[in-house]
């Protein structure tokens, strides 16, 4: 295994095709035919809020980052010099307007006191440059992050197996035990899910987020976009993204992560009412005239082949490969609780494959997501009667 190299999965094309058909069937089962439910996403179904913000890219010290990288890798001088960090989104110091969607991770809309992952999807506006062929927008860069450092399945084949079980459970209520049976047969994945579900953040506006999957920084000369998933493909550098919550005042110290108390969760569950805690928290927090929330925008390099690109269940150890801050995400006072904003958040479309060619999503799970996300989005928009338009400020 080589550094900065993604590898094809056995029968990858077959399982990508199977997943493509399966998500179409699942959307039809959930929202098609005579069903009256408004179509939502098939995963991360519960939108908390769509929020405006600003992503500032710093004039960061590229030489210092590469010097640190030289200490942690076996890269030659030539390989290090071939890495160009200041390209694409990172090319120049700049402030990008962004739209963010905060959501839960589950396949359906559930109460917030139930165990789940939480996501923050970031869409930077006005990003110029050569696009990925699968991009559904012309001048945006999507960065999808979650409050977990990993994804819970290793392979596309495993994810198809899991999703097929979920789909069958949705078709036949008596089959819901199938999901538990699948987890019993896959103890590693079950443990990862349980670990993910233990976090009940106090506020999504002070939570830490990771991309979990990897992205390239640049492309090698003669790069052929048809090759990933068919043969091993090497990149100049591969990174993961992160957003770390920091204080609003310099020196912008990192916030400790806080959680909802056990007593609060029990009270919410016992009340019998819908628990929309995270949406209500965002609404109330941003309604304050002096509201300001900050995250350091960071990148983490793959520094050894053991930090797998394709297996997203493997966490990249921060002691071996620290995050470098290259920018800052800011959210300030705004009103987010009105019908148009709610619809806008539901209709927003995100995909790892929406963005610049130099920030190509890499790894098996990312290749699958880049295929499946647009299928779900197009189906959802069709069922909602929405003619999708690229968002602007």
C-alpha positions in Angstrom: 0.0 0.0 0.0 1.4 3.4 -1.0 0.9 6.8 0.6 -1.8 9.1 -1.1 -3.1 6.1 -3.1 -6.7 4.8 -3.4 -7.4 1.3 -4.4 -10.4 -0.3 -6.2 -12.7 -2.5 -4.3 -13.4 -6.0 -5.5 -16.7 -6.0 -7.6 -16.9 -2.2 -7.0 -18.8 -1.3 -10.1 -21.3 -4.2 -9.5 -22.1 -3.0 -6.0 -22.2 0.7 -7.0 -24.8 -0.3 -9.6 -26.7 -2.3 -7.1 -26.7 0.6 -4.6 -27.9 3.0 -7.3 -30.9 0.9 -8.0 -31.5 0.2 -4.3 -31.7 3.9 -3.3 -34.2 4.5 -6.1 -36.4 1.7 -4.8 -36.0 2.9 -1.2 -37.1 6.5 -2.1 -40.1 5.0 -4.0 -41.0 2.9 -1.0 -40.7 5.8 1.4 -42.2 8.6 -0.6 -43.6 7.3 -3.9 -47.0 6.1 -5.2 -50.0 7.2 -3.2 -48.0 8.1 -0.1 -48.7 11.6 1.2 -45.4 12.2 3.0 -43.2 15.0 1.8 -40.0 13.5 0.3 -36.9 13.9 2.4 -33.4 12.5 2.2 -33.0 8.7 2.6 -30.2 9.3 5.2 -29.7 12.4 7.4 -33.4 12.9 7.0 -34.0 15.3 9.8 -33.0 18.9 9.0 -32.5 21.1 12.0 -31.8 24.3 10.2 -30.2 26.0 7.1 -27.8 28.7 8.3 -25.7 31.3 6.6 -22.1 31.8 7.4 -18.6 32.8 6.2 -15.7 30.5 5.4 -12.4 32.5 5.5 -9.3 30.9 4.0 -6.2 32.2 5.7 -2.8 33.1 4.1 -1.4 30.0 5.9 2.3 29.1 6.0 2.5 26.3 3.4 6.3 25.9 3.9 5.8 25.3 7.7 3.1 22.7 7.0 5.3 20.8 4.5 8.2 21.0 6.9 6.1 19.3 9.6 4.9 16.8 7.0 8.5 15.9 6.1 9.0 14.9 9.8 6.0 12.5 9.8 6.3 10.8 6.4 9.0 9.1 4.3 8.3 11.4 1.4 11.3 12.4 -0.7 12.3 16.0 -1.3 10.8 15.7 -4.8 7.5 14.3 -3.5 7.2 17.1 -1.0 8.0 19.8 -3.5 5.3 18.3 -5.8 2.7 19.0 -3.1 1.0 22.4 -3.8 -1.4 23.3 -1.0 -2.4 26.7 -2.3 -4.8 25.6 -5.0 -8.5 25.3 -5.4 -10.4 26.4 -2.4 -7.0 27.2 -0.6 -5.5 29.1 -3.5 -5.7 32.6 -2.0 -6.8 34.3 1.2 -10.5 34.9 0.7 -13.9 35.0 2.4 -16.5 32.7 0.9 -20.2 33.0 1.8 -21.5 29.6 2.9 -24.8 27.8 3.5 -24.8 25.2 6.2 -27.3 22.4 6.9 -27.4 20.9 10.3 -29.0 17.5 10.5 -29.3 14.1 12.3 -27.9 11.1 10.6 -30.8 8.6 10.8 -32.7 7.1 7.9 -35.9 8.7 9.2 -37.0 11.7 11.3 -36.6 10.8 15.0 -36.5 12.6 18.3 -33.2 14.2 19.3 -33.0 12.2 22.5 -32.4 9.1 20.4 -28.9 8.0 19.7 -27.6 9.3 16.4 -24.8 11.1 14.6 -25.2 14.8 13.8 -23.9 16.4 10.6 -22.9 19.8 9.4 -22.8 20.1 5.6 -21.0 23.2 4.3 -21.5 24.7 0.9 -19.0 27.5 -0.1 -20.4 29.9 -2.7 -18.4 31.5 -5.5 -15.6 28.9 -5.8 -13.9 29.3 -9.2 -12.0 26.6 -11.0 -12.2 23.4 -13.0 -15.1 21.3 -11.8 -15.5 17.6 -11.0 -17.5 16.0 -13.8 -20.1 14.8 -11.3 -20.7 18.3 -9.9 -24.3 19.4 -9.9 -23.4 23.1 -9.4 -21.1 25.5 -11.1 -19.4 27.6 -8.5 -19.7 25.8 -5.1 -17.6 23.5 -3.0 -19.4 21.0 -0.7 -17.7 19.8 2.5 -19.9 17.2 4.4 -18.9 16.6 8.0 -20.2 14.7 11.0 -19.5 14.6 14.7 -17.8 11.3 14.4 -14.3 10.6 13.1 -15.2 7.5 11.1 -17.9 5.9 9.0 -19.2 2.6 10.4 -18.7 0.3 7.4 -15.5 -0.7 5.6 -16.6 -1.4 2.1 -19.2 -0.6 -0.6 -20.3 -4.3 -0.5 -20.9 -4.1 3.3 -22.8 -0.9 3.0 -25.0 -2.5 0.3 -25.7 -5.4 2.6 -26.6 -3.1 5.4 -28.8 -0.8 3.3 -30.6 -3.7 1.7 -31.5 -4.9 5.2 -32.8 -1.5 6.1 -34.8 -1.4 2.9 -36.4 -4.7 3.5 -37.2 -3.7 7.1 -39.0 -0.6 5.7 -41.0 -2.8 3.3 -42.2 -5.2 5.9 -42.6 -4.1 9.6 -42.0 -7.7 10.8 -38.6 -7.6 9.2 -37.3 -4.8 11.5 -35.5 -7.4 13.5 -33.4 -8.0 10.4 -31.4 -4.9 11.2 -30.6 -6.1 14.7 -29.7 -9.5 13.1 -27.4 -7.8 10.6 -25.6 -5.9 13.4 -25.2 -9.1 15.4 -23.5 -10.7 12.4 -21.3 -7.7 12.0 -20.0 -7.0 15.6 -17.2 -4.5 14.4 -19.7 -2.3 12.6 -22.2 -2.6 15.5 -19.6 -1.4 18.0 -18.8 1.6 15.8 -22.5 2.5 15.5 -22.9 2.3 19.2 -19.9 4.5 19.7 -21.3 7.1 17.3 -24.6 7.1 19.1 -23.2 7.9 22.5 -22.6 11.6 21.7 -25.5 13.9 22.6 -24.0 17.4 22.0 -25.1 20.3 24.2 -25.2 22.4 21.1 -24.5 21.7 17.4 -23.0 25.3 17.3 -20.2 24.2 19.6 -19.6 20.7 18.3 -16.6 19.3 16.5 -17.0 17.8 13.0 -14.9 15.6 10.8 -15.2 14.6 7.1 -14.2 10.9 8.0 -13.6 10.3 4.3 -10.6 11.7 2.3 -10.0 14.2 -0.5 -7.1 15.0 -2.8 -5.1 18.1 -2.9 -4.3 18.4 -6.5 -4.0 15.8 -9.3 -1.0 14.2 -11.0 -0.1 15.0 -14.6 -2.2 13.0 -17.0 -4.8 12.1 -14.4 -7.6 10.0 -15.9 -10.9 10.5 -14.0 -12.2 7.1 -15.3 -9.5 5.2 -13.5 -10.5 5.5 -9.8 -12.4 2.4 -8.7 -10.7 0.4 -11.6 -7.0 0.6 -10.8 -4.9 2.1 -8.0 -4.6 5.9 -8.3 -2.0 8.0 -6.7 -2.4 11.7 -5.7 0.1 14.4 -4.8 -1.5 14.6 -1.3 -4.6 13.3 0.4 -6.3 15.0 3.4 -9.4 14.9 5.6 -11.3 18.0 6.7 -12.2 19.1 10.2 -14.1 21.9 11.9 -13.1 22.5 15.5 -15.2 24.9 17.6 -13.2 27.8 19.1 -14.0 30.9 21.2 -15.1 34.0 19.4 -12.3 36.1 20.9 -8.6 35.8 20.1 -6.6 33.6 20.6 -9.7 31.5 19.7 -9.2 28.7 22.2 -10.7 25.3 21.4 -14.0 24.7 23.2 -14.3 21.5 25.3 -17.1 19.3 24.0 -20.3 19.4 26.1 -23.2 17.0 26.2 -26.8 17.0 27.1 -27.2 15.6 30.7 -28.7 12.2 31.3 -31.5 13.8 33.4 -32.4 16.1 30.5 -32.5 13.3 28.0 -34.7 11.2 30.3 -37.1 14.1 30.9 -37.4 14.7 27.1 -38.1 11.1 26.5 -40.7 10.9 29.4 -42.5 14.0 28.2 -44.1 12.2 25.3 -43.6 15.2 23.1 -41.5 15.6 20.0 -37.9 16.4 20.9 -36.5 18.9 18.4 -33.9 20.1 20.8 -31.2 20.9 18.3 -33.4 23.0 16.0 -34.7 25.0 18.9 -31.2 25.5 20.2 -30.0 26.9 16.9 -33.1 29.1 16.5 -32.7 30.6 20.1 -28.9 30.9 19.9 -28.8 32.7 16.6 -31.7 35.0 17.5 -29.5 36.8 20.0 -28.1 40.1 18.5 -24.6 39.4 19.7 -24.5 35.7 18.5 -21.1 34.6 17.2 -19.9 31.0 16.6 -16.5 30.0 15.2 -14.8 26.9 14.0 -11.2 26.5 12.9 -11.3 25.0 9.4 -8.5 22.3 9.4 -6.9 19.7 7.2 -5.2 16.4 8.2 -2.8 14.6 6.0 -2.5 10.9 5.5 1.1 10.3 6.9 1.3 6.5 6.6 -0.4 3.9 4.4 -1.8 2.4 7.6 -4.1 5.5 7.7 -6.4 3.9 5.2 -8.0 6.0 2.5 -10.5 3.4 1.5 -11.4 2.0 4.9 -13.2 4.9 6.6 -13.7 2.9 9.8 -10.0 3.6 10.5 -9.4 6.9 12.4 -6.3 8.9 11.5 -4.5 9.4 14.8 -4.0 13.1 15.5 -0.8 12.4 17.4 0.7 10.9 14.3 -0.9 13.4 12.0 -2.2 16.7 13.6 -4.8 18.9 12.0 -3.5 22.2 10.5 -5.7 25.3 10.6 -6.1 26.8 7.1 -9.2 29.0 7.7 -12.2 29.8 10.0 -15.9 29.3 9.7 -18.1 31.9 11.3 -21.9 32.0 12.0 -23.5 35.2 13.4 -26.9 36.5 14.4 -29.7 35.6 12.0 -33.3 34.4 11.8 -33.6 30.8 10.6 -37.2 29.9 11.7 -39.5 30.8 8.8 -41.2 28.7 6.1 -38.9 29.8 3.2 -35.8 29.0 5.2 -37.2 25.6 6.2 -38.0 24.7 2.6 -34.6 26.0 1.5 -32.8 23.7 3.9 -34.9 20.7 2.8 -34.2 21.4 -0.9 -30.4 22.1 -0.6 -28.4 19.4 -2.4 -25.0 18.3 -1.1 -22.5 15.7 -2.5 -18.8 14.9 -1.9 -18.6 15.0 -5.7 -19.8 18.6 -6.0 -16.7 20.9 -6.2 -13.4 21.4 -7.8 -11.4 18.7 -9.6 -8.3 19.3 -7.4 -10.3 18.4 -4.3 -11.5 15.1 -5.7 -13.3 12.8 -3.2 -11.1 9.6 -2.8 -11.7 6.2 -1.3 -14.3 3.6 -1.9 -17.1 5.0 0.2 -16.6 8.5 -1.3 -16.8 7.1 -4.8 -20.1 5.4 -3.8 -21.5 8.6 -2.2 -20.6 10.7 -5.3 -22.8 8.4 -7.3 -25.7 7.9 -4.9 -26.2 11.3 -3.5 -27.2 13.0 -6.8 -29.6 10.1 -7.5 -31.4 10.7 -4.2 -31.3 14.5 -4.6 -32.9 14.4 -8.1 -35.5 11.9 -6.9 -36.3 14.0 -3.9 -36.6 17.2 -5.9 -38.9 15.5 -8.4 -41.2 14.2 -5.7 -41.2 17.6 -4.0 -42.0 19.4 -7.3 -38.8 21.4 -7.0 -36.8 22.8 -9.9 -33.4 22.9 -8.2 -31.3 26.0 -8.5 -27.7 26.5 -7.4 -27.9 28.6 -4.2 -26.3 32.0 -4.0 -25.9 34.5 -1.1 
